[in-house]
């Protein structure tokens, strides 16, 4: 799926879009594209800032390749988030999603997930799976609003400040 951004627009529209505002909100240029090896250093910084128990650089680098659909979200040409998704046959698993803390609570996680879901639909994916910390109420609410439902619980799955924490397994039927 091709993403269209300001770079595809004629110059007069670019100038106008950057300066246009609606009420008190200015237009912000957003782009979703493939996460490349050149993006991994920035993705790692976002990962470190976003999660209490982040992936290592090695783990992030090892979740790349032809079985993956990895996306990045850029705002004003600055990467602010990413999603790591593995595809096996007709199923996909969202392994990781992170939005820079300075850009959280602005709809960017939803935007990235909606784009991911649309792209997976074009690839005839039947189910999108994910797991989420039981304490992450905001993420759970977002996933449920997108149609995910709880499938099971993995007890004491994640490390936490108080020992261990459950993981909620969720699925989105797509096919």
Rosetta constraint file for C-alpha pairs under 8 A:
AtomPair CA 1 CA 119 HARMONIC 6.14 0.50
AtomPair CA 3 CA 31 HARMONIC 6.73 0.50
AtomPair CA 3 CA 32 HARMONIC 6.32 0.50
AtomPair CA 3 CA 33 HARMONIC 6.78 0.50
AtomPair CA 4 CA 8 HARMONIC 6.25 0.50
AtomPair CA 4 CA 31 HARMONIC 7.24 0.50
AtomPair CA 5 CA 9 HARMONIC 7.21 0.50
AtomPair CA 5 CA 29 HARMONIC 7.09 0.50
AtomPair CA 5 CA 30 HARMONIC 6.88 0.50
AtomPair CA 5 CA 31 HARMONIC 5.85 0.50
AtomPair CA 6 CA 14 HARMONIC 5.76 0.50
AtomPair CA 6 CA 29 HARMONIC 6.80 0.50
AtomPair CA 7 CA 14 HARMONIC 7.61 0.50
AtomPair CA 9 CA 13 HARMONIC 6.15 0.50
AtomPair CA 9 CA 14 HARMONIC 6.21 0.50
AtomPair CA 10 CA 14 HARMONIC 6.48 0.50
AtomPair CA 11 CA 15 HARMONIC 6.30 0.50
AtomPair CA 12 CA 16 HARMONIC 6.26 0.50
AtomPair CA 13 CA 17 HARMONIC 5.89 0.50
AtomPair CA 14 CA 18 HARMONIC 6.19 0.50
AtomPair CA 15 CA 19 HARMONIC 6.49 0.50
AtomPair CA 16 CA 20 HARMONIC 5.66 0.50
AtomPair CA 17 CA 27 HARMONIC 6.28 0.50
AtomPair CA 18 CA 26 HARMONIC 7.71 0.50
AtomPair CA 18 CA 27 HARMONIC 6.27 0.50
AtomPair CA 18 CA 28 HARMONIC 7.14 0.50
AtomPair CA 18 CA 29 HARMONIC 7.50 0.50
AtomPair CA 19 CA 26 HARMONIC 7.14 0.50
AtomPair CA 19 CA 27 HARMONIC 7.37 0.50
AtomPair CA 20 CA 26 HARMONIC 6.05 0.50
AtomPair CA 20 CA 27 HARMONIC 6.09 0.50
AtomPair CA 21 CA 25 HARMONIC 5.41 0.50
AtomPair CA 21 CA 26 HARMONIC 4.05 0.50
AtomPair CA 21 CA 27 HARMONIC 5.75 0.50
AtomPair CA 22 CA 26 HARMONIC 6.26 0.50
AtomPair CA 22 CA 27 HARMONIC 7.55 0.50
AtomPair CA 28 CA 75 HARMONIC 6.89 0.50
AtomPair CA 28 CA 76 HARMONIC 6.69 0.50
AtomPair CA 29 CA 75 HARMONIC 5.69 0.50
AtomPair CA 29 CA 76 HARMONIC 5.16 0.50
AtomPair CA 29 CA 77 HARMONIC 7.74 0.50
AtomPair CA 30 CA 73 HARMONIC 7.10 0.50
AtomPair CA 30 CA 74 HARMONIC 5.63 0.50
AtomPair CA 30 CA 75 HARMONIC 4.53 0.50
AtomPair CA 30 CA 76 HARMONIC 6.33 0.50
AtomPair CA 30 CA 77 HARMONIC 7.61 0.50
AtomPair CA 31 CA 73 HARMONIC 5.76 0.50
AtomPair CA 31 CA 74 HARMONIC 5.15 0.50
AtomPair CA 31 CA 75 HARMONIC 6.54 0.50
AtomPair CA 31 CA 77 HARMONIC 7.69 0.50
AtomPair CA 32 CA 71 HARMONIC 6.63 0.50
AtomPair CA 32 CA 72 HARMONIC 5.62 0.50
AtomPair CA 32 CA 73 HARMONIC 4.58 0.50
AtomPair CA 32 CA 74 HARMONIC 6.35 0.50
AtomPair CA 32 CA 112 HARMONIC 7.19 0.50
AtomPair CA 32 CA 115 HARMONIC 7.71 0.50
AtomPair CA 33 CA 71 HARMONIC 5.56 0.50
AtomPair CA 33 CA 72 HARMONIC 5.53 0.50
AtomPair CA 33 CA 73 HARMONIC 6.74 0.50
AtomPair CA 34 CA 69 HARMONIC 7.52 0.50
AtomPair CA 34 CA 70 HARMONIC 5.85 0.50
AtomPair CA 34 CA 71 HARMONIC 4.51 0.50
AtomPair CA 34 CA 72 HARMONIC 5.97 0.50
AtomPair CA 35 CA 39 HARMONIC 6.12 0.50
AtomPair CA 35 CA 40 HARMONIC 7.71 0.50
AtomPair CA 35 CA 70 HARMONIC 5.27 0.50
AtomPair CA 35 CA 71 HARMONIC 4.74 0.50
AtomPair CA 35 CA 72 HARMONIC 5.08 0.50
AtomPair CA 35 CA 82 HARMONIC 7.31 0.50
AtomPair CA 36 CA 40 HARMONIC 6.99 0.50
AtomPair CA 37 CA 61 HARMONIC 7.74 0.50
AtomPair CA 39 CA 43 HARMONIC 6.13 0.50
AtomPair CA 40 CA 44 HARMONIC 5.93 0.50
AtomPair CA 40 CA 60 HARMONIC 7.45 0.50
AtomPair CA 40 CA 61 HARMONIC 7.09 0.50
AtomPair CA 41 CA 45 HARMONIC 6.44 0.50
AtomPair CA 42 CA 46 HARMONIC 6.33 0.50
AtomPair CA 42 CA 79 HARMONIC 7.26 0.50
AtomPair CA 43 CA 47 HARMONIC 6.03 0.50
AtomPair CA 43 CA 79 HARMONIC 7.90 0.50
AtomPair CA 43 CA 81 HARMONIC 7.23 0.50
AtomPair CA 43 CA 82 HARMONIC 6.80 0.50
AtomPair CA 44 CA 48 HARMONIC 6.12 0.50
AtomPair CA 44 CA 55 HARMONIC 7.98 0.50
AtomPair CA 44 CA 56 HARMONIC 7.79 0.50
AtomPair CA 44 CA 57 HARMONIC 6.31 0.50
AtomPair CA 44 CA 60 HARMONIC 7.29 0.50
AtomPair CA 45 CA 49 HARMONIC 6.28 0.50
AtomPair CA 46 CA 50 HARMONIC 5.92 0.50
AtomPair CA 46 CA 80 HARMONIC 7.23 0.50
AtomPair CA 46 CA 81 HARMONIC 6.89 0.50
AtomPair CA 46 CA 98 HARMONIC 6.78 0.50
AtomPair CA 46 CA 99 HARMONIC 6.76 0.50
AtomPair CA 46 CA 100 HARMONIC 5.21 0.50
AtomPair CA 47 CA 51 HARMONIC 6.10 0.50
AtomPair CA 47 CA 54 HARMONIC 5.85 0.50
AtomPair CA 47 CA 55 HARMONIC 6.90 0.50
AtomPair CA 47 CA 98 HARMONIC 6.16 0.50
AtomPair CA 47 CA 100 HARMONIC 7.77 0.50
AtomPair CA 48 CA 52 HARMONIC 7.67 0.50
AtomPair CA 48 CA 54 HARMONIC 5.52 0.50
AtomPair CA 48 CA 55 HARMONIC 7.66 0.50
AtomPair CA 49 CA 100 HARMONIC 6.65 0.50
AtomPair CA 49 CA 101 HARMONIC 6.72 0.50
AtomPair CA 50 CA 54 HARMONIC 7.61 0.50
AtomPair CA 50 CA 98 HARMONIC 6.16 0.50
AtomPair CA 50 CA 99 HARMONIC 6.62 0.50
AtomPair CA 50 CA 100 HARMONIC 5.97 0.50
AtomPair CA 50 CA 101 HARMONIC 5.90 0.50
AtomPair CA 51 CA 98 HARMONIC 7.84 0.50
AtomPair CA 53 CA 159 HARMONIC 7.37 0.50
AtomPair CA 53 CA 160 HARMONIC 7.70 0.50
AtomPair CA 55 CA 59 HARMONIC 5.94 0.50
AtomPair CA 55 CA 60 HARMONIC 6.36 0.50
AtomPair CA 56 CA 60 HARMONIC 6.28 0.50
AtomPair CA 57 CA 61 HARMONIC 6.10 0.50
AtomPair CA 58 CA 62 HARMONIC 6.05 0.50
AtomPair CA 59 CA 63 HARMONIC 6.43 0.50
AtomPair CA 60 CA 64 HARMONIC 7.62 0.50
AtomPair CA 63 CA 68 HARMONIC 7.30 0.50
AtomPair CA 63 CA 84 HARMONIC 7.25 0.50
AtomPair CA 63 CA 86 HARMONIC 7.95 0.50
AtomPair CA 64 CA 68 HARMONIC 5.99 0.50
AtomPair CA 64 CA 70 HARMONIC 7.43 0.50
AtomPair CA 67 CA 86 HARMONIC 5.74 0.50
AtomPair CA 67 CA 87 HARMONIC 5.36 0.50
AtomPair CA 67 CA 88 HARMONIC 6.86 0.50
AtomPair CA 68 CA 84 HARMONIC 7.17 0.50
AtomPair CA 68 CA 85 HARMONIC 5.49 0.50
AtomPair CA 68 CA 86 HARMONIC 4.32 0.50
AtomPair CA 68 CA 87 HARMONIC 5.72 0.50
AtomPair CA 69 CA 84 HARMONIC 6.63 0.50
AtomPair CA 69 CA 85 HARMONIC 5.20 0.50
AtomPair CA 69 CA 86 HARMONIC 6.24 0.50
AtomPair CA 69 CA 87 HARMONIC 7.12 0.50
AtomPair CA 70 CA 82 HARMONIC 7.27 0.50
AtomPair CA 70 CA 83 HARMONIC 5.58 0.50
AtomPair CA 70 CA 84 HARMONIC 4.61 0.50
AtomPair CA 70 CA 85 HARMONIC 5.72 0.50
AtomPair CA 71 CA 82 HARMONIC 5.47 0.50
AtomPair CA 71 CA 83 HARMONIC 5.25 0.50
AtomPair CA 71 CA 84 HARMONIC 6.78 0.50
AtomPair CA 71 CA 112 HARMONIC 7.87 0.50
AtomPair CA 71 CA 116 HARMONIC 7.63 0.50
AtomPair CA 72 CA 79 HARMONIC 6.71 0.50
AtomPair CA 72 CA 80 HARMONIC 7.67 0.50
AtomPair CA 72 CA 81 HARMONIC 5.69 0.50
AtomPair CA 72 CA 82 HARMONIC 4.16 0.50
AtomPair CA 72 CA 83 HARMONIC 6.49 0.50
AtomPair CA 72 CA 112 HARMONIC 7.89 0.50
AtomPair CA 73 CA 79 HARMONIC 5.72 0.50
AtomPair CA 73 CA 80 HARMONIC 5.84 0.50
AtomPair CA 73 CA 81 HARMONIC 5.05 0.50
AtomPair CA 73 CA 82 HARMONIC 5.91 0.50
AtomPair CA 73 CA 108 HARMONIC 7.87 0.50
AtomPair CA 73 CA 112 HARMONIC 6.66 0.50
AtomPair CA 74 CA 78 HARMONIC 4.96 0.50
AtomPair CA 74 CA 79 HARMONIC 4.06 0.50
AtomPair CA 74 CA 80 HARMONIC 5.52 0.50
AtomPair CA 74 CA 81 HARMONIC 7.06 0.50
AtomPair CA 75 CA 79 HARMONIC 6.38 0.50
AtomPair CA 75 CA 80 HARMONIC 6.58 0.50
AtomPair CA 80 CA 99 HARMONIC 5.78 0.50
AtomPair CA 80 CA 100 HARMONIC 5.27 0.50
AtomPair CA 80 CA 103 HARMONIC 6.84 0.50
AtomPair CA 81 CA 97 HARMONIC 7.43 0.50
AtomPair CA 81 CA 98 HARMONIC 5.37 0.50
AtomPair CA 81 CA 99 HARMONIC 4.12 0.50
AtomPair CA 81 CA 100 HARMONIC 5.93 0.50
AtomPair CA 81 CA 108 HARMONIC 7.87 0.50
AtomPair CA 81 CA 109 HARMONIC 7.80 0.50
AtomPair CA 82 CA 97 HARMONIC 5.71 0.50
AtomPair CA 82 CA 98 HARMONIC 5.61 0.50
AtomPair CA 82 CA 99 HARMONIC 6.71 0.50
AtomPair CA 82 CA 112 HARMONIC 7.67 0.50
AtomPair CA 83 CA 94 HARMONIC 7.23 0.50
AtomPair CA 83 CA 95 HARMONIC 7.72 0.50
AtomPair CA 83 CA 96 HARMONIC 5.64 0.50
AtomPair CA 83 CA 97 HARMONIC 4.28 0.50
AtomPair CA 83 CA 98 HARMONIC 6.64 0.50
AtomPair CA 83 CA 112 HARMONIC 7.50 0.50
AtomPair CA 84 CA 94 HARMONIC 5.98 0.50
AtomPair CA 84 CA 95 HARMONIC 5.53 0.50
AtomPair CA 84 CA 96 HARMONIC 5.08 0.50
AtomPair CA 84 CA 97 HARMONIC 6.36 0.50
AtomPair CA 85 CA 92 HARMONIC 6.53 0.50
AtomPair CA 85 CA 93 HARMONIC 5.46 0.50
AtomPair CA 85 CA 94 HARMONIC 4.33 0.50
AtomPair CA 85 CA 95 HARMONIC 5.61 0.50
AtomPair CA 85 CA 96 HARMONIC 7.19 0.50
AtomPair CA 86 CA 92 HARMONIC 5.48 0.50
AtomPair CA 86 CA 93 HARMONIC 5.29 0.50
AtomPair CA 86 CA 94 HARMONIC 6.59 0.50
AtomPair CA 86 CA 95 HARMONIC 7.19 0.50
AtomPair CA 87 CA 91 HARMONIC 5.88 0.50
AtomPair CA 87 CA 92 HARMONIC 4.31 0.50
AtomPair CA 87 CA 93 HARMONIC 6.58 0.50
AtomPair CA 88 CA 92 HARMONIC 6.14 0.50
AtomPair CA 89 CA 125 HARMONIC 7.94 0.50
AtomPair CA 90 CA 124 HARMONIC 6.60 0.50
AtomPair CA 90 CA 125 HARMONIC 4.58 0.50
AtomPair CA 90 CA 126 HARMONIC 5.52 0.50
AtomPair CA 90 CA 127 HARMONIC 7.24 0.50
AtomPair CA 91 CA 125 HARMONIC 5.32 0.50
AtomPair CA 91 CA 126 HARMONIC 5.68 0.50
AtomPair CA 91 CA 127 HARMONIC 5.05 0.50
AtomPair CA 91 CA 128 HARMONIC 6.04 0.50
AtomPair CA 91 CA 129 HARMONIC 7.72 0.50
AtomPair CA 92 CA 120 HARMONIC 7.92 0.50
AtomPair CA 92 CA 125 HARMONIC 6.79 0.50
AtomPair CA 92 CA 127 HARMONIC 6.37 0.50
AtomPair CA 92 CA 128 HARMONIC 4.82 0.50
AtomPair CA 92 CA 129 HARMONIC 6.18 0.50
AtomPair CA 93 CA 128 HARMONIC 5.58 0.50
AtomPair CA 93 CA 129 HARMONIC 4.55 0.50
AtomPair CA 93 CA 130 HARMONIC 5.64 0.50
AtomPair CA 94 CA 128 HARMONIC 7.09 0.50
AtomPair CA 94 CA 129 HARMONIC 6.12 0.50
AtomPair CA 94 CA 130 HARMONIC 5.08 0.50
AtomPair CA 94 CA 131 HARMONIC 7.90 0.50
AtomPair CA 95 CA 130 HARMONIC 6.55 0.50
AtomPair CA 95 CA 131 HARMONIC 7.70 0.50
AtomPair CA 97 CA 109 HARMONIC 7.92 0.50
AtomPair CA 98 CA 109 HARMONIC 7.69 0.50
AtomPair CA 99 CA 103 HARMONIC 6.52 0.50
AtomPair CA 99 CA 104 HARMONIC 6.00 0.50
AtomPair CA 99 CA 108 HARMONIC 7.27 0.50
AtomPair CA 99 CA 109 HARMONIC 6.52 0.50
AtomPair CA 100 CA 104 HARMONIC 6.37 0.50
AtomPair CA 103 CA 108 HARMONIC 7.37 0.50
AtomPair CA 104 CA 108 HARMONIC 6.92 0.50
AtomPair CA 104 CA 109 HARMONIC 7.51 0.50
AtomPair CA 107 CA 111 HARMONIC 6.18 0.50
AtomPair CA 108 CA 112 HARMONIC 6.11 0.50
AtomPair CA 109 CA 113 HARMONIC 6.16 0.50
AtomPair CA 110 CA 114 HARMONIC 5.97 0.50
AtomPair CA 110 CA 142 HARMONIC 7.10 0.50
AtomPair CA 111 CA 115 HARMONIC 6.24 0.50
AtomPair CA 112 CA 116 HARMONIC 6.17 0.50
AtomPair CA 113 CA 117 HARMONIC 6.06 0.50
AtomPair CA 114 CA 118 HARMONIC 6.18 0.50
AtomPair CA 114 CA 146 HARMONIC 7.92 0.50
AtomPair CA 115 CA 119 HARMONIC 6.16 0.50
AtomPair CA 116 CA 120 HARMONIC 6.12 0.50
AtomPair CA 117 CA 121 HARMONIC 6.17 0.50
AtomPair CA 118 CA 122 HARMONIC 6.61 0.50
AtomPair CA 119 CA 123 HARMONIC 6.73 0.50
AtomPair CA 120 CA 124 HARMONIC 6.54 0.50
AtomPair CA 120 CA 125 HARMONIC 5.56 0.50
AtomPair CA 121 CA 125 HARMONIC 5.65 0.50
AtomPair CA 121 CA 126 HARMONIC 7.90 0.50
AtomPair CA 121 CA 174 HARMONIC 6.88 0.50
AtomPair CA 121 CA 175 HARMONIC 7.82 0.50
AtomPair CA 124 CA 175 HARMONIC 7.08 0.50
AtomPair CA 125 CA 174 HARMONIC 6.57 0.50
AtomPair CA 125 CA 175 HARMONIC 6.65 0.50
AtomPair CA 126 CA 173 HARMONIC 6.07 0.50
AtomPair CA 126 CA 174 HARMONIC 4.80 0.50
AtomPair CA 126 CA 175 HARMONIC 4.30 0.50
AtomPair CA 127 CA 171 HARMONIC 6.57 0.50
AtomPair CA 127 CA 172 HARMONIC 5.55 0.50
AtomPair CA 127 CA 173 HARMONIC 4.62 0.50
AtomPair CA 127 CA 174 HARMONIC 5.33 0.50
AtomPair CA 127 CA 175 HARMONIC 6.98 0.50
AtomPair CA 128 CA 171 HARMONIC 5.66 0.50
AtomPair CA 128 CA 172 HARMONIC 5.08 0.50
AtomPair CA 128 CA 173 HARMONIC 6.65 0.50
AtomPair CA 128 CA 174 HARMONIC 7.23 0.50
AtomPair CA 129 CA 169 HARMONIC 7.35 0.50
AtomPair CA 129 CA 170 HARMONIC 5.83 0.50
AtomPair CA 129 CA 171 HARMONIC 4.52 0.50
AtomPair CA 129 CA 172 HARMONIC 6.47 0.50
AtomPair CA 130 CA 169 HARMONIC 5.92 0.50
AtomPair CA 130 CA 170 HARMONIC 5.38 0.50
AtomPair CA 130 CA 171 HARMONIC 6.46 0.50
AtomPair CA 131 CA 167 HARMONIC 5.91 0.50
AtomPair CA 131 CA 168 HARMONIC 5.36 0.50
AtomPair CA 131 CA 169 HARMONIC 4.42 0.50
AtomPair CA 131 CA 170 HARMONIC 5.96 0.50
AtomPair CA 132 CA 136 HARMONIC 6.92 0.50
AtomPair CA 132 CA 139 HARMONIC 7.51 0.50
AtomPair CA 132 CA 140 HARMONIC 7.18 0.50
AtomPair CA 132 CA 167 HARMONIC 5.36 0.50
AtomPair CA 132 CA 168 HARMONIC 5.28 0.50
AtomPair CA 132 CA 169 HARMONIC 6.72 0.50
AtomPair CA 132 CA 170 HARMONIC 7.86 0.50
AtomPair CA 133 CA 158 HARMONIC 7.18 0.50
AtomPair CA 133 CA 165 HARMONIC 6.89 0.50
AtomPair CA 133 CA 166 HARMONIC 6.17 0.50
AtomPair CA 133 CA 167 HARMONIC 4.75 0.50
AtomPair CA 133 CA 168 HARMONIC 6.26 0.50
AtomPair CA 134 CA 165 HARMONIC 7.00 0.50
AtomPair CA 134 CA 166 HARMONIC 5.58 0.50
AtomPair CA 134 CA 167 HARMONIC 5.57 0.50
AtomPair CA 134 CA 168 HARMONIC 5.82 0.50
AtomPair CA 135 CA 165 HARMONIC 7.96 0.50
AtomPair CA 136 CA 140 HARMONIC 6.30 0.50
AtomPair CA 137 CA 141 HARMONIC 6.10 0.50
AtomPair CA 138 CA 142 HARMONIC 6.27 0.50
AtomPair CA 139 CA 143 HARMONIC 6.13 0.50
AtomPair CA 140 CA 144 HARMONIC 6.11 0.50
AtomPair CA 141 CA 145 HARMONIC 6.11 0.50
AtomPair CA 142 CA 146 HARMONIC 6.46 0.50
AtomPair CA 143 CA 147 HARMONIC 6.56 0.50
AtomPair CA 143 CA 148 HARMONIC 5.34 0.50
AtomPair CA 143 CA 149 HARMONIC 7.81 0.50
AtomPair CA 144 CA 148 HARMONIC 4.76 0.50
AtomPair CA 144 CA 149 HARMONIC 6.06 0.50
AtomPair CA 147 CA 172 HARMONIC 6.01 0.50
AtomPair CA 148 CA 170 HARMONIC 5.94 0.50
AtomPair CA 148 CA 171 HARMONIC 5.16 0.50
AtomPair CA 148 CA 172 HARMONIC 4.40 0.50
AtomPair CA 148 CA 173 HARMONIC 7.64 0.50
AtomPair CA 149 CA 170 HARMONIC 5.27 0.50
AtomPair CA 149 CA 171 HARMONIC 5.60 0.50
AtomPair CA 149 CA 172 HARMONIC 6.63 0.50
AtomPair CA 150 CA 168 HARMONIC 6.67 0.50
AtomPair CA 150 CA 169 HARMONIC 5.87 0.50
AtomPair CA 150 CA 170 HARMONIC 4.40 0.50
AtomPair CA 150 CA 171 HARMONIC 6.65 0.50
AtomPair CA 151 CA 168 HARMONIC 7.60 0.50
AtomPair CA 151 CA 169 HARMONIC 5.48 0.50
AtomPair CA 151 CA 170 HARMONIC 5.25 0.50
AtomPair CA 151 CA 171 HARMONIC 6.56 0.50
AtomPair CA 152 CA 168 HARMONIC 6.14 0.50
AtomPair CA 152 CA 169 HARMONIC 5.15 0.50
AtomPair CA 152 CA 170 HARMONIC 7.23 0.50
AtomPair CA 153 CA 166 HARMONIC 6.63 0.50
AtomPair CA 153 CA 167 HARMONIC 5.68 0.50
AtomPair CA 153 CA 168 HARMONIC 4.61 0.50
AtomPair CA 153 CA 169 HARMONIC 5.75 0.50
AtomPair CA 154 CA 166 HARMONIC 5.60 0.50
AtomPair CA 154 CA 167 HARMONIC 5.01 0.50
AtomPair CA 154 CA 168 HARMONIC 6.39 0.50
AtomPair CA 154 CA 169 HARMONIC 7.29 0.50
AtomPair CA 155 CA 165 HARMONIC 7.01 0.50
AtomPair CA 155 CA 166 HARMONIC 4.56 0.50
AtomPair CA 155 CA 167 HARMONIC 6.55 0.50
AtomPair CA 156 CA 164 HARMONIC 4.84 0.50
AtomPair CA 156 CA 165 HARMONIC 4.64 0.50
AtomPair CA 156 CA 166 HARMONIC 4.61 0.50
AtomPair CA 156 CA 167 HARMONIC 7.29 0.50
AtomPair CA 157 CA 164 HARMONIC 6.50 0.50
AtomPair CA 157 CA 165 HARMONIC 5.83 0.50
AtomPair CA 157 CA 166 HARMONIC 5.23 0.50
AtomPair CA 157 CA 167 HARMONIC 5.71 0.50
AtomPair CA 158 CA 164 HARMONIC 5.51 0.50
AtomPair CA 158 CA 165 HARMONIC 5.00 0.50
AtomPair CA 158 CA 166 HARMONIC 6.30 0.50
AtomPair CA 158 CA 167 HARMONIC 6.66 0.50
AtomPair CA 159 CA 163 HARMONIC 5.96 0.50
AtomPair CA 159 CA 164 HARMONIC 4.54 0.50
AtomPair CA 159 CA 165 HARMONIC 6.17 0.50
AtomPair CA 160 CA 164 HARMONIC 5.04 0.50
AtomPair CA 160 CA 165 HARMONIC 6.02 0.50
